[in-house]
């Protein structure tokens, strides 16, 4: 198999896995993919500006404003004025938002663990461990 065939097969398998994980999650219907991704970014960074979120999510500032408003209404995030520049607001995650992210991650990991346990041999698990190292290398920004 050449590099293009490997890339095509990998893309298909990863896309299918992501779709299955989304379908397995009970809480995901409340938020769009971009809203979940935005919430995960706020969780990851702790404090972040709306303009930074817009750039990371590759959406307009106007679209990000709508996403932020929805996350605010649902109690997942809060806005506070910047201490440095009162014209800016800082977005932070709330305890509710953290619980939501943690629950989703736990459910996804539980589903994957169960699937790995039921469908793979010890040798295949070793292959997965090595594949994770290779995939990490592909996505590592360094």
C-alpha positions in Angstrom: 0.0 0.0 0.0 1.4 3.4 -0.9 1.3 6.6 1.3 -1.8 7.9 -0.5 -3.8 4.7 0.1 -2.7 4.6 3.7 -3.8 8.2 4.2 -7.2 7.5 2.5 -7.8 4.4 4.6 -6.7 6.1 7.8 -8.9 9.1 7.1 -11.9 6.8 6.6 -11.3 4.8 9.8 -10.7 7.9 11.9 -13.8 9.6 10.5 -16.0 6.5 11.2 -14.6 6.2 14.8 -15.3 9.9 15.5 -18.9 9.5 14.1 -19.5 6.4 16.3 -18.1 8.2 19.4 -20.4 11.2 18.7 -23.4 8.8 18.3 -22.6 7.0 21.6 -22.6 10.2 23.6 -25.8 11.1 25.4 -24.9 14.8 26.1 -23.7 15.7 22.6 -27.1 16.6 21.2 -27.2 19.7 23.4 -24.2 21.3 21.6 -23.0 21.5 18.1 -19.5 20.2 17.2 -18.1 23.8 17.2 -19.7 24.5 20.5 -18.2 21.4 22.1 -14.8 22.2 20.5 -15.0 25.8 21.8 -15.9 24.6 25.3 -13.0 22.1 25.2 -10.6 25.0 24.3 -11.8 27.1 27.2 -11.3 24.1 29.4 -7.8 23.5 28.1 -6.6 27.1 28.2 -8.4 28.2 31.5 -8.7 31.8 30.4 -9.1 32.9 26.8 -10.3 35.8 24.7 -13.3 35.4 22.4 -11.1 36.6 19.5 -8.6 33.9 20.2 -11.4 31.3 20.3 -12.7 32.5 16.9 -9.2 32.2 15.3 -8.7 28.7 16.8 -12.1 27.5 15.6 -11.8 29.3 12.3 -15.1 31.1 12.6 -15.9 34.8 12.5 -16.0 36.9 15.6 -19.8 37.2 15.1 -20.2 33.4 15.0 -18.1 33.0 18.0 -20.2 35.6 19.8 -23.3 33.4 19.2 -21.5 30.3 20.4 -20.3 32.1 23.5 -23.8 33.4 24.2 -25.2 29.8 24.0 -22.5 28.4 26.2 -23.2 31.3 28.7 -27.0 30.6 28.7 -26.3 26.9 29.5 -24.0 27.8 32.3 -20.9 26.2 30.8 -18.8 29.3 30.7 -18.6 32.8 32.2 -17.3 36.2 31.0 -15.3 38.5 33.1 -13.8 41.9 32.2 -10.1 41.8 31.5 -8.0 43.3 34.4 -5.6 44.8 31.8 -8.1 46.1 29.3 -11.6 46.8 30.4 -12.8 46.7 26.8 -12.0 43.0 26.6 -13.7 40.0 28.3 -12.0 36.8 29.4 -13.9 33.6 28.9 -13.5 30.9 31.6 -15.2 27.5 32.2 -17.6 27.0 35.0 -17.9 23.9 37.2 -20.9 22.8 35.1 -18.8 23.2 31.9 -16.0 21.1 33.5 -18.4 18.4 34.5 -19.8 18.3 31.0 -16.4 17.9 29.4 -15.2 15.4 31.9 -18.4 13.3 31.5 -18.2 13.3 27.7 -14.5 12.3 27.9 -15.2 9.6 30.4 -18.1 8.2 28.3 -16.0 8.1 25.2 -13.1 6.4 27.0 -15.5 3.9 28.5 -17.0 3.0 25.2 -13.5 2.7 23.5 -12.2 0.6 26.4 -15.2 -1.7 26.2 -14.9 -2.0 22.4 -11.1 -2.7 22.7 -11.7 -5.3 25.4 -14.4 -7.1 23.5 -13.0 -6.9 19.9 -9.2 -7.2 20.1 -6.6 -9.7 21.0 -3.6 -9.1 23.2 -1.5 -8.9 20.0 -3.9 -6.4 18.5 -3.7 -4.3 21.6 0.0 -4.1 21.2 -0.5 -2.9 17.6 -2.9 -0.2 18.9 -0.3 1.0 21.4 2.3 1.3 18.7 -0.2 2.9 16.3 -1.0 5.5 19.0 2.7 6.4 19.0 2.8 6.8 15.3 -0.5 8.8 15.2 0.9 11.1 18.0 3.9 11.7 15.8 1.7 12.7 12.9 -0.2 15.3 14.9 2.6 16.6 17.0 3.2 20.2 16.1 6.9 20.1 17.0 
